[in-house]
Amino acid sequence: MVLRSGIIIPFQFRDTKKLLMIGDPEENRNLNIWDLKNVVRAAFGI
């Protein structure tokens, strides 16, 4: 499975739910696990 830059994914951490956009929609590239990790950690303050 390949995720493209600009995808919006729902995440839940404990009782907090957020929709997160991963990457820049104008970049046409595949995402890797580090992109996901960094965005989720920043969004939830982990």
DRENPA-703984 format. One line per 3 residues: number of its first residue (from 0); their letters; for each residue x, y, z of N, C-alpha, C, O. Coordinates in steps of 0.1 Angstrom, whole numbers, padded with zeros to 4 digits. Layout:
NUM) A) X Y Z X Y Z X Y Z X Y Z | ...
***
This chain:
0) MVL) 0008 -0012 0000 0000 0000 0000 0009 0012 0000 0019 0013 0007 | 0006 0022 -0008 0013 0034 -0009 0004 0046 -0006 -0007 0047 -0011 | 0009 0055 0003 0002 0067 0006 0009 0078 -0001 0021 0080 -0001
3) RSG) 0000 0087 -0007 0006 0098 -0014 0005 0111 -0005 -0003 0112 0004 | 0014 0120 -0008 0015 0133 0000 0002 0140 -0002 -0004 0141 -0013 | -0003 0146 0009 -0016 0153 0009 -0028 0145 0014 -0039 0151 0014
6) III) -0026 0133 0018 -0037 0124 0022 -0042 0128 0036 -0034 0133 0044 | -0055 0127 0038 -0060 0130 0052 -0064 0117 0058 -0072 0109 0052 | -0059 0115 0070 -0062 0103 0078 -0067 0106 0091 -0062 0115 0098
9) PFQ) -0078 0099 0096 -0082 0101 0110 -0073 0093 0120 -0070 0082 0117 | -0070 0100 0131 -0062 0093 0141 -0069 0096 0155 -0076 0106 0157 | -0067 0086 0164 -0072 0088 0177 -0061 0084 0187 -0054 0074 0185
12) FRD) -0059 0093 0197 -0049 0090 0207 -0056 0093 0220 -0060 0104 0224 | -0058 0082 0228 -0066 0083 0240 -0080 0088 0236 -0087 0082 0228 | -0085 0099 0242 -0098 0104 0240 -0098 0115 0229 -0108 0121 0227
15) TKK) -0087 0118 0223 -0086 0129 0213 -0086 0123 0199 -0078 0115 0196 | -0095 0128 0191 -0096 0124 0177 -0093 0136 0168 -0097 0147 0171 | -0085 0134 0158 -0081 0144 0148 -0080 0139 0134 -0077 0127 0132
18) LLM) -0083 0148 0125 -0080 0145 0111 -0067 0151 0107 -0065 0163 0109 | -0057 0143 0102 -0044 0149 0100 -0041 0148 0085 -0043 0138 0078 | -0036 0159 0079 -0031 0159 0066 -0016 0156 0066 -0009 0163 0073
21) IGD) -0012 0146 0059 0002 0142 0059 0008 0147 0046 0004 0143 0035 | 0019 0155 0048 0026 0160 0036 0019 0172 0029 0008 0176 0033 | 0025 0177 0019 0021 0188 0011 0013 0183 -0001 0018 0175 -0008
24) PEE) 0000 0188 -0003 -0007 0182 -0014 -0001 0185 -0028 -0004 0178 -0037 | 0007 0196 -0028 0013 0199 -0041 0026 0191 -0044 0030 0191 -0056 | 0031 0184 -0034 0042 0175 -0037 0036 0162 -0042 0027 0157 -0036
27) NRN) 0042 0157 -0052 0037 0144 -0058 0047 0133 -0054 0055 0129 -0062 | 0047 0129 -0041 0056 0119 -0037 0049 0109 -0028 0039 0112 -0022 | 0056 0097 -0026 0051 0087 -0017 0055 0091 -0003 0066 0097 -0001
30) LNI) 0047 0088 0007 0050 0090 0021 0057 0078 0027 0055 0066 0022 | 0065 0080 0037 0071 0069 0044 0067 0069 0059 0060 0078 0063 | 0071 0059 0066 0066 0058 0080 0071 0069 0089 0064 0073 0098
33) WDL) 0083 0075 0085 0088 0086 0093 0079 0099 0091 0078 0106 0101 | 0074 0101 0079 0065 0112 0077 0052 0111 0086 0048 0120 0093 | 0047 0099 0086 0035 0096 0095 0038 0098 0110 0031 0105 0117
36) KNV) 0049 0093 0114 0053 0094 0128 0055 0108 0132 0050 0112 0143 | 0062 0116 0124 0065 0130 0128 0052 0138 0129 0050 0146 0138 | 0043 0136 0120 0030 0144 0120 0022 0140 0132 0016 0149 0138
39) VRA) 0020 0127 0134 0012 0123 0146 0018 0127 0159 0011 0132 0168 | 0031 0126 0160 0037 0131 0173 0035 0146 0175 0033 0150 0186 | 0037 0154 0164 0035 0168 0166 0021 0172 0169 0018 0181 0177
42) AFG) 0011 0165 0162 -0003 0168 0164 -0008 0165 0178 -0016 0172 0184 | -0003 0154 0184 -0007 0150 0197 0002 0154 0208 0000 0151 0220 | 0013 0160 0205 0023 0165 0215 0030 0153 0223 0032 0154 0235
45) I) 0033 0143 0215 0040 0131 0221 0055 0133 0221 0062 0125 0226
***
